[in-house]
Amino acid sequence: MSRETVYHRLDAQLADLHARLGGLPSPKESEYIWSDIWHLEAHHSTALEGNTLVLREVESLLDEGRAVGSKPLKEYMEVKGYGDAAAWVYAEAMGAADRESGQLLTVHEVRHIHHVAMGPVWLVAPHPDATDAEGPGSFREHDIRPFEAGMTPPSWPLVPAELDAWVGLAVELPGRLAAGAVLPEVLAELHNGFERVHPFLDGNGRTGRLVLNLVLVRLGYPPVVILKSQRDRYLRAMQRADDGDYGPLGEILARAMMDNLNRFIIPGVAGPAKLVPLASLVDTETSLVALRAAAARGRLDAQQRSDGQWLSTRKAVEKYKESRDRRGRRAALGPDR
């Protein structure tokens, strides 16, 4: 799909989520939806920074507190901290009405996320250059060398003011969207802006992705997970954003939002008779290609929208699979049976 098509499809799916499905589920309503996203995010976001735990090891650590495998302790603590921070982000985001502050985001929350995410690993492997004043949740007091592509974060005495200004940009986001700004590219600008400030000595990438998801869920949008397989593309997109081109990063974020919508959120909140995109009905037994083919041949009860996208229901897919299995059994028995 072209970038414009991706943006258009994301807008349509978000509209469906709110108009027909009632918006995001609360953690209490659909705990398994959020835990699946939480596990995936903890795995991929730490893997982007070099962590080698596989998803099964991440799930065992976060669900059962068991360190499966024989990886360095530092890696388990990275995932533990990220998982704790992600759990706080999702619970806090869905309980926005209980917050004392009326703002979308505060500097205190940014620092708290960093503190929770980096606290466990800092106990076993603190940054070698850190002073006592630069621990988890505290701003850096070192200058950062220029990034590989040439961008240089601000000098450390400027960090508090720069982060204040960045939070101000986040707070203005709803107004910009109401005025017609393109959601994925506004998010790309916001995410890139945080990494340009680089307020902490270490853990800025992890913290930036967690803060972005806090903002997204508070606004009623699905969180994003940048996959480890996208690392090179993600870094290139961030470099383009450093120069003011937010399109490539916006497309990555838009696709990530749709992925979480289709894999976790829509299947969880939609009842068995709700019409949803076919991508939300894929499982281990049926691929998206197979469902599209079945819909086109009339074997799956489905509707095609004006933009070409097919919609069906979980109930219809189950009925299609039963009929497919019956045809398969008859074929296996042969004509003499």
C-alpha positions in Angstrom: 0.0 0.0 0.0 1.1 3.6 -0.6 1.6 5.8 2.4 -1.6 7.7 1.6 -3.5 4.4 1.5 -2.0 3.3 4.8 -3.1 6.6 6.4 -6.6 6.4 4.9 -7.0 2.8 6.1 -5.8 3.7 9.6 -8.3 6.5 9.8 -11.1 4.2 8.7 -10.2 1.5 11.2 -9.9 4.0 14.1 -13.4 5.4 13.1 -14.8 1.9 13.2 -13.1 1.2 16.6 -14.8 4.2 18.2 -18.1 4.3 16.3 -19.0 0.6 16.2 -16.9 -1.1 18.9 -17.0 1.6 21.6 -13.3 2.4 21.6 -10.4 0.8 23.4 -11.1 -1.8 26.0 -10.1 -1.1 29.6 -7.5 -3.4 31.1 -10.1 -4.9 33.4 -12.5 -5.6 30.6 -9.9 -7.3 28.4 -6.8 -8.0 30.4 -5.5 -10.6 27.9 -5.5 -8.0 25.1 -3.3 -5.6 27.0 -1.0 -8.4 28.3 -0.4 -9.7 24.8 0.6 -6.2 23.6 2.6 -5.7 26.8 4.7 -8.9 26.2 5.2 -8.1 22.6 6.3 -4.5 23.3 8.7 -5.5 26.1 10.3 -8.1 23.8 10.7 -5.9 20.7 11.5 -2.6 22.3 14.4 -4.0 24.4 15.5 -6.1 21.3 15.8 -2.9 19.3 18.5 -1.9 21.9 20.3 -5.2 21.6 18.5 -7.5 24.2 18.6 -11.2 23.1 15.7 -12.7 25.1 13.2 -14.4 22.9 9.5 -13.9 23.3 9.0 -17.1 25.3 11.6 -16.0 27.8 10.0 -12.6 28.0 6.6 -14.1 28.7 8.0 -16.4 31.4 9.8 -13.5 33.1 6.9 -11.1 33.1 4.1 -13.6 33.9 5.8 -16.0 36.2 8.9 -14.1 37.4 11.0 -17.0 36.1 14.3 -16.4 34.3 14.2 -19.1 31.6 17.4 -19.6 29.7 21.0 -18.6 30.5 21.3 -15.0 29.3 23.2 -12.3 31.2 21.4 -11.0 34.3 21.5 -7.5 32.7 19.2 -8.7 29.9 16.6 -10.1 32.3 16.6 -6.8 34.2 16.1 -4.8 31.1 13.0 -6.7 30.2 11.7 -6.7 33.8 12.1 -2.9 34.0 10.4 -2.4 30.6 7.6 -4.7 31.5 6.9 -2.9 34.8 7.0 0.4 33.0 4.6 -0.8 30.3 2.2 -2.2 32.8 2.2 1.2 34.5 1.7 3.1 31.2 -1.3 1.1 30.2 -3.0 1.1 33.6 -2.3 4.9 34.0 -3.4 5.7 30.4 -6.8 3.9 30.8 -7.4 5.6 34.2 -6.9 9.1 32.9 -10.0 10.4 34.6 -8.4 9.7 38.0 -5.3 11.9 37.3 -4.8 15.0 39.4 -3.3 16.8 36.4 -5.6 17.7 33.5 -2.7 17.6 31.1 -2.2 14.9 28.5 1.4 14.4 29.7 3.7 15.9 32.4 7.5 16.0 32.8 7.1 14.1 36.1 5.4 11.2 34.2 8.3 11.1 31.7 10.8 10.9 34.5 8.8 8.3 36.3 8.6 6.0 33.2 12.4 6.2 32.9 12.8 5.5 36.6 10.6 2.4 36.4 12.1 1.1 33.1 15.7 1.6 34.0 15.7 1.0 37.8 16.2 -2.9 37.7 19.0 -2.9 35.1 20.7 0.0 36.8 21.1 -2.1 40.0 23.2 -4.7 38.2 24.7 -2.7 35.3 24.6 1.1 35.8 25.9 3.3 33.0 29.7 3.4 33.4 29.9 7.2 33.0 26.9 8.0 35.3 27.3 10.3 38.3 25.2 9.8 41.5 22.9 12.5 40.1 22.3 10.7 36.8 20.4 7.6 37.9 17.0 6.4 36.7 14.5 9.2 36.4 17.2 11.9 36.6 18.4 14.1 33.6 21.8 13.6 32.2 24.7 15.8 33.2 26.8 14.8 30.3 26.8 16.0 26.7 26.0 13.4 24.1 28.3 13.0 21.1 26.7 13.6 17.7 24.6 10.7 16.4 25.9 8.7 13.4 23.8 10.8 11.0 25.1 14.1 12.4 22.3 15.2 14.8 23.6 16.5 18.1 21.4 16.5 21.2 21.3 19.8 23.2 24.0 20.5 25.8 23.0 19.0 29.2 22.2 22.3 31.0 19.5 22.9 28.4 17.7 19.5 28.9 15.1 20.6 31.5 13.9 23.5 29.3 14.0 21.4 26.2 11.9 18.7 27.8 9.5 21.2 29.1 9.0 22.5 25.6 8.6 19.0 24.2 5.9 18.2 26.7 4.2 21.4 25.7 4.2 20.1 22.1 2.6 16.8 23.3 -0.1 18.7 25.2 -0.9 20.6 22.0 -1.4 17.4 20.0 -5.2 17.1 20.4 -5.7 20.7 19.1 -3.4 20.0 16.1 -5.4 16.9 15.2 -8.7 18.8 15.6 -7.3 21.3 13.1 -6.6 18.6 10.5 -3.0 17.5 11.1 -2.1 14.0 9.9 -2.1 11.8 12.9 0.9 9.5 12.0 3.1 12.3 11.0 2.3 14.4 14.1 3.1 11.3 16.2 6.4 10.9 14.2 7.3 14.5 14.9 6.6 14.0 18.6 8.5 10.8 18.9 11.5 12.1 17.0 11.5 15.3 19.1 11.9 13.3 22.3 14.9 11.4 20.9 16.4 14.6 19.7 16.3 16.0 23.3 17.8 12.7 24.6 17.1 13.8 28.2 18.7 10.8 30.0 22.1 9.3 29.9 20.7 5.9 28.8 17.4 4.4 28.0 16.0 7.2 25.9 14.8 4.9 23.1 12.8 2.7 25.5 11.5 5.6 27.4 10.5 7.5 24.2 8.5 4.5 22.9 6.7 4.0 26.3 5.9 7.7 26.5 4.5 7.7 23.0 2.2 4.8 23.9 1.0 6.6 27.0 0.0 9.5 24.9 -1.6 7.3 22.2 -3.8 5.3 24.7 -4.8 8.4 26.6 -6.1 9.8 23.3 -8.0 6.6 22.6 -5.6 5.2 20.0 -3.9 1.8 20.0 -0.3 1.6 21.1 2.5 0.9 18.7 5.2 -1.8 18.8 8.2 -1.3 16.6 9.4 -4.8 15.7 13.0 -5.8 16.0 13.0 -6.8 12.3 12.2 -3.1 11.5 15.3 -1.8 13.4 17.3 -0.6 10.4 14.2 1.0 8.7 13.2 2.6 12.0 16.6 4.2 12.5 16.7 5.4 8.9 13.2 6.9 9.4 14.4 8.6 12.5 17.3 10.1 10.6 14.9 11.4 7.9 12.8 12.9 10.7 15.9 14.7 12.1 15.8 16.6 8.8 12.1 17.4 9.0 10.8 14.6 6.8 8.3 12.8 9.1 6.7 10.6 6.4 8.8 7.4 6.7 8.5 7.4 10.4 4.8 8.2 10.3 4.2 5.3 8.0 6.0 2.9 10.4 3.9 4.2 13.3 0.6 3.9 11.2 1.3 0.3 10.2 2.2 -0.5 13.8 -1.1 0.9 15.1 -3.0 -1.1 12.5 -1.1 -4.2 13.4 -2.1 -4.0 17.1 -5.7 -3.1 16.1 -6.0 -6.1 13.8 -4.1 -8.6 15.9 -5.3 -7.8 19.4 -7.8 -5.0 20.0 -10.5 -5.5 17.4 -10.7 -9.3 17.8 -10.9 -8.8 21.6 -13.6 -6.1 21.7 -15.8 -7.3 18.7 -18.4 -9.9 19.5 -18.7 -13.0 17.2 -21.3 -11.3 15.0 -19.5 -8.0 14.6 -18.2 -7.1 11.1 -14.5 -6.5 11.3 -11.7 -6.4 8.7 -10.5 -9.8 7.6 -7.0 -9.1 9.0 -8.6 -9.2 12.5 -9.9 -12.7 11.8 -6.7 -14.4 10.9 -5.6 -17.2 13.2 -3.2 -20.2 13.1 -5.6 -22.1 10.9 -6.5 -19.5 8.3 -4.3 -16.9 6.6 -5.4 -13.5 5.3 -4.8 -14.7 1.7 -7.1 -17.7 2.3 -9.9 -15.6 3.8 -9.7 -13.1 1.0 -9.9 -15.9 -1.6 -12.8 -17.5 0.3 -14.7 -14.2 0.4 -14.1 -13.5 -3.3 -15.4 -17.0 -4.2 -18.5 -16.7 -1.9 -17.4 -19.4 0.4 -17.0 -17.0 3.3 -19.9 -14.7 4.2 -18.3 -11.3 3.8 -18.9 -7.8 2.6 -16.6 -5.7 0.5 -16.5 -2.0 1.2 -16.1 0.7 -1.5 -12.3 0.9 -0.8 -11.9 -2.8 -1.6 -11.5 -4.0 2.0 -13.4 -7.1 3.0 -15.3 -7.4 6.3 -16.6 -10.5 7.9 -17.4 -11.9 11.4 -15.8 -14.4 13.7 -19.0 -16.5 13.5 -18.8 -16.5 9.7 -15.1 -17.6 9.7 -15.9 -20.4 12.1 -18.7 -21.6 9.8 -16.4 -21.3 6.8 -13.7 -23.4 8.5 -16.2 -26.1 9.4 -17.4 -26.4 5.8 -13.8 -26.4 4.6 -12.9 -29.2 7.0 -16.0 -31.2 5.8 -14.9 -30.8 2.2 -11.4 -31.9 3.1 -12.7 -35.0 4.9 -14.9 -36.0 1.9 -11.9 -35.5 -0.5 -9.8 -37.8 1.8 -12.4 -40.5 1.8 -12.5 -40.7 -2.0 -15.4 -41.3 -4.4 -16.1 -44.9 -3.3 -17.0 -43.8 0.2 
